[in-house]
Amino acid sequence: MAVYTELSFEQADRFMQALGRGRLTALQGIAEGIENTNYFASTEQGEWVLTLFERLHFEELPFYLHYMQHVARRGLPVAEPQADAQGRILHRLQGRPAALLNRLNGRHIEAPDLHHIEQMGAMLARLHLAGADFAMHQPHPRGLAWWTRTVPEVLPFLDAQRATLLRDELAFQQGLAASGAAAALPHGVIHADLFRDNVVFDDVDGEDRLSGLFDFFFAGEDCLLFDLAVCLNDWCIDQSSGHLVDEQAAAFCEAYQRLRPLSGGELRLMPALRRAAAFRFWLSRLWDLHLPRDAALLTAKDPDHFDRVLRACIATPWHPLH
């Protein structure tokens, strides 16, 4: 959610009025994130998030926007894309594809406790179940094919030790993907990026309640277990060492399994999928660091964190219980 395309107040005002959302009263660029240009926009009718897509093309976006609409209409706390008078939810602004989303209330939790983690586990299961009948199809855009293309691009920037780890892990994941055990895992639409900064909690009667899921623009079809692995590697990690916190991980998986029990294959392959999730984010952060794009606002993320997480996943495999 960096700002790559700068938008004037007047341009945003015309856009909001054309969608029938009233006159613009405030506009603020959002610095967090790295993929798209995002603004908080306030109008006479409400609070919104205005997104201009920097890497995704018009023909790629209907999957994401209609998936968000699909799960929002099933009662999940997901920002719903706003339609114009003709019912279109994909728009054009400053030559870019654009979408307007309702802004959800809440705040990010930097240090989640078991109460937050259990809610997140249950919400992830709800998301997987809600997407089971989604009719559109698209492969996970940051899956194995992207890893295979991207590793050669970042290898020249790494020292020998990191380059060896990157090559070895790619070979491991390629072998896993070719196995019958991986092919048998339950598949469906995954979010693929449900870090703490893509989830908010709101105070309800003095208690934090999960109130919003964001940034669905890496979603696609893959094994559902990958989504759990992504969450475990962020929500249930000791930040200094990269090691999993067992109590938190167990609470997350137990809450998930109350709604969607994991298969035997998923229980067995959790260590390998946690490696896959750590590898994916280490690789993407290396790519963003060494091959950056220009942006007016951009907060770089540290790739070394997921280097540590990957090494911890390899050194200490972890399996959830039924």
C-alpha positions, 0 to 999 in steps of 0.5 A, a space after each residue: 500500500 505504498 504511493 506510486 501514483 500521486 493523486 490530487 485532491 481534485 482528481 479524487 473528488 471527481 472520481 468519488 462524485 462520479 461513483 455517487 459517493 458525495 464530495 471529497 472532504 479528506 484524502 491521505 496516502 497510505 505508506 504501508 505495504 508495497 504493491 499498490 497505491 492506496 489512499 484513505 478518502 473521506 466523503 459526505 457519505 462515508 469513509 473509503 479506501 481508494 486503490 490504484 493497481 500498479 502491477 495488476 492489469 485490468 483483465 487480472 482484477 475481476 477475480 480478486 474484486 469478485 472474490 471480495 464481493 463474494 465473501 463479503 456477501 457471506 457475512 465476512 468482515 471484508 471490504 466490499 468493492 463499490 459499484 458505479 451506476 452501471 454495476 461495475 466494480 472495476 474502474 479507471 483513474 489516472 490511467 490505472 485500474 482502480 477500486 473503491 472499498 468501504 473502510 472497515 473500523 479497527 486497528 492492527 494488533 502488533 503483539 496478538 495474544 491467544 484471544 486474537 490468535 484464536 479469532 484469526 484461526 476461526 476466521 481463516 476457516 470461515 474464509 476458506 468455507 465461504 470461498 468453496 463455491 466461488 465460481 471464478 478460477 485463478 492460480 495463486 500468483 505468488 506460487 511455485 511458478 513465480 518462485 521459479 522465475 524469481 530466484 534467478 533474479 535475486 541470486 546475484 545480490 546474495 552472499 554464498 550462504 544465502 544463495 545456497 539456502 535459496 537454491 536448496 529450498 526452491 529444489 525442495 519445494 519443487 520436489 514437494 509440489 511434484 509429489 502425490 502427497 502435495 497433490 492430494 491436499 485440499 485446494 481452494 481459494 486462499 488469501 495468501 497474505 493474511 499477516 497481522 497488518 492485513 487484519 484489524 480488531 475493534 473494541 466491542 464492549 471492552 473486548 477486541 473483536 476481529 473486524 476486518 480482513 484486507 489486501 486480497 490481491 495475492 489471492 488464488 487457488 492453491 492448497 488451503 494449508 498454505 494459508 495456515 502456514 502463512 498465518 502461523 509464520 506471522 501470528 505465532 512467531 517469536 519475532 527475535 528468533 523466528 521460531 514458532 511459539 507452540 502455545 499460540 500455534 496450537 491455539 490457532 490450529 485448534 480454532 481453525 479445526 473447530 470449523 474445518 478439520 485438517 486432513 491427515 495429509 495436511 497434518 503431516 505436511 504442515 512443516 513443509 508448507 511452513 517452509 514454503 510460506 517462509 520461502 515465499 516471503 523471504 523471496 518476495 522481500 529480497 526481490 522488493 529490496 534489490 529490484 525496487 520500484 519508484 514510489 512517493 511513499 514506500 516502507 521497505 520490509 526486512 528480508 532477513 526476518 524470513 531468512 530466520 523463519 525459514 531456517 527455524 522451520 527447517 531446524 524445528 518441524 512442527 505438526 498440529 494435532 487433531 
